[in-house]
Amino acid sequence: MKERLHDLRHLIARYDYAYYVLDQPEVADAVYDAAFHELTQIEDEHPEWITSDSPTQRVGGEAVAAFTRIQHEVPMLSLQNAFSADDIMAFDKRVRDKLSMIEPVSYACEPKLDGLAVSLLYVDGVLQHAATRGDGQVGEDVTHNIKTIRSVPLRLVGDAIPKRIEIRGEVYFPKAAFHTLNTQLAASGEKTFANPRNAAAGSLRQLDPKITATRPLSLCCYGIGAVEHLSIATHDQALSALQGWGLPIGVYNAVVLGPEALIN
């Protein structure tokens, strides 16, 4: 029976990845529900087998009284802005000057999502905790809420997973889902959110994870913080590694050569 439990957890994780990350459902809802129900029954009969990375534990916790604080192992720094082509050309010149490079620089490009920055710590491939950016040095523990986001793997998959790794990403509220939520809030006489970013922040910072679970939040991973034993040469390789471990990354990413291509 324990082997069946592990098989079901792996199967449900695969179904979640296909549905919530790839947007390519593998099975009908009834098949998914049957697998989830069978897993729940096994864990009900053997509660000693329940672990934090089980799909049944995504919305299993009670509301917290307040958020605890988590120190980031590597600071979560803010980004610099460029508002014009001249700004980008000047940035490129600074890069080449610092690196003493004459040849064009390769740039990894990806969208900047407007949500809430988070850091996810995985140890031995299992999600240990999640924290908001906070002041860059210390954030709030939002593990109980991060677990409700179905695109967030509770256990990484694939090969060469570091023993300990911090994954950086943005929790955001898709626009269509944001408009639907505001319509529902207005219809029930509740206060609406000003914009998708506020909706993402407000949803992720709920003390009760059951409320967060009703909000269709998404995650996009874009970087790595502290990590043990990882050989990666470029940012693009880092994104590919994240994707290979079952983490969602941006779909509009590209690598280009030189500042003109970067602007384009």
N, C-alpha and C positions, 0 to 999 in steps of 0.2 A: 504493500500500500504506500510505503514511503517513496518508492520509486515512481509510482503513479503521481504522487504529489509533486515531485520534482519535474516530471514530464508536463504536468498541467501548468505549473508556474512558467516554464520555458515557453509553452505554447501560447499562453495568454500574453506574455511579454512580446512575443512575435506578432500576435494579432494587434496589440496596442501600437507597436512600431509601424506596422503597415497602415493602420487606420489614421493614427494621429500625427505621424511624422511624414510618411510617404503619401498620405491621402489616397491610398490604394487598398481598400478593404480586401482581406483575403477570404473571409467567410461571412455568411449571413449572420445577422444579429442573434438568431436562435441558436446557432452553433456556438457562438461566443458565450452566450448566457448559460448554455448547458455546461460548458467547460468550467465557467466561473462557479456555477452552482455545485458542481462535483467537488471542486477544490474547497469550497466553503464547508461542505459536508465533512470532508476528510479532516479539515482543521478543527471543526466543532467536536469531532470524535477524539482528536489527538491535539489538544491545545498546546501541548509541550513541543509540538513541531512548528508552531507559528514563529516566523522570523520577520525582521523588519523589512526585508526585501520581497515579501509575499504580496501579490497584487491585491489581496484582501485587506491589506493594511494601509491602503491609500487614504481612506477616510475613516479610519478606525479610532482615532484619538479623541479625547475630550477637549473642550475649550480650555485655553490657558488663561491664567489670570493676568499675565503681562509677558512681554517679550524679554527674553534674556539676551545678553550681549555676547557676540563672538568676535574675537580678535582675528583679523585676516593675517594669514601667514606671509603673504605678499600684499602690499598696499594696493587697493583698487583706485588707480589714478583717473583723473578726468581727461577728456580729450581736448586737443587744441582745434580751433576752427580756422577754416579758410573760406572767405566769402567771394573770391573772385579768381579769375585765371592768373592774374598777377601774383596773388597770394600763393597759389600752388606752384608757380614757377620759382618764386622766392624760396619756398619750402624745399623744392627739389635741389636748388643750388646749395642750401644749407646742408642737406644730406650728403651731396657729393663732396662738398668742401670738408665736412667732418670725416668722411671716409677716404678722402684723397682719391676720388674716382673721376675719371674723365669720361668713361663709357656710360651709357644710359642705365638708370636704376630700374629694376623690376619692382612693380607695386602690386600688392594684393588688394583688390577693391571689393567692398561689400557695403550694403546699405546700413545706415545708422538707424536703428529702430528706436522709437520714442516710447519707452516703457520704464521698467524698474530694473536696475542692474543687480545681479545676484551672483553669488559664488557657491558652487556645490562641491563638497568634499567627498571623494570616494576613497575608501580604504579596502584593499583586496577586492576591488571591483564593486563594492556595495556602498550605496549612499549612506553617509554618516550624518551629515548635517548640511543645511543650506542657510545662507545669511544674505541680507541686503547689503548694498554698498555702504550705507551709513555715511560716516565722515571720511571714508576711504581707508581708515585704520581699523575701525570697529563698526560692525553692523549688527542688525537684529536677527535673532534666530527665528527663521520662518520655515523650518523643516516640516512641521506638521501641515503647512499649507502647500509647500512645493510638492509634496507627495500626492496631492490631489490633481496635479497637472499630468494628464495621461501621456504627454509627449516626453516627460522626464523619466528616464529609466531608473528603476530602483536598484538594478544590478547591470553593470556594463557587460557587453558581449564582445566576442572577437578575440584577437591575439595581441600579445605584447602590451597588455594593460598594466600601467605602472602600479606598484604596490600602494602608492599614496599620490593622489592628484587633485588639485583644485581646478574645477572647470568654471570659466567665467561666461556669463550669458545675460540676455535681456528677457525678462518676462513682459509680455505685451498683450494688449487686447485687440484682436482683429476688428477692423472698423465695422463690418456687417454685424458682428456679435455685439459690439458696443451700442449700435443704434437699436438693436432688438432689446438689449437690457434696459436702456433708457426709456423705451416705449413701455416696457413692463413696469418699471419703477413709477413712471408718471401715471399709468393706469391705476396703480394701487395707492396713489397719493404720497409716494415716498420721494425723497430728494433725488434728483438725477445727477449724473456726473458731468463735469464741464467738458471733458475731452477723454479720448481713449487712455492717455497716460495716467490721468487721475483715477480712471476706472481700474487700471492694472494695479496701481499702488494701493488703492483702497481695498481691492479684492485680496491682494496678497497679504495685507496687514490686518486681516480679520483675526480676532482672537479665537473664533470658532471655525475650525477647518471645514465643517459641514456647509458653512456659508460659502467659503472659497470654492468648494467642490461644485457649487451650482453655477459658477462663473467660468465661461469657456476661455480660460487663459492659455496662452501658447508660450513656448520657450524657444529662443534662438541662441545657440552657443557661438561664441566668437573668439575664445582665447583660453589660455592656460595660465594659472597662477603658480603656486608652489607645486613641485612635482619631483618624484624620485625616479631616477634611472629611465630617462626618456631621451632617445637620440632623434632629434628633429632639426632640420637645417633652416626651414622657411615657415612663414606663417601659413602659406597654402598647404604645406604638408601637415601642419598642426590641425587645420580644419578637416583635412581628409582623415586624419587619425580619429578625431572626435566623431565624425560620421561613421567610421568603421566600428566604433565602440557602441553605436546605437543612439548617439546624441543628435538632436536636430541642429542643422546649420542653415545658413541662408541659401536661397535658391538662385540668387542673382549675383553670385560671386564670380570674379574674373581676375586673371593675372595679366598685367599689361606692361609694356616696356616704354619708359620715358614719360615726362610730364604731359606732353601733348595727348598721348593715349590715355593717360590718367584723367585728364579733363574731359575727353570724349566719352 
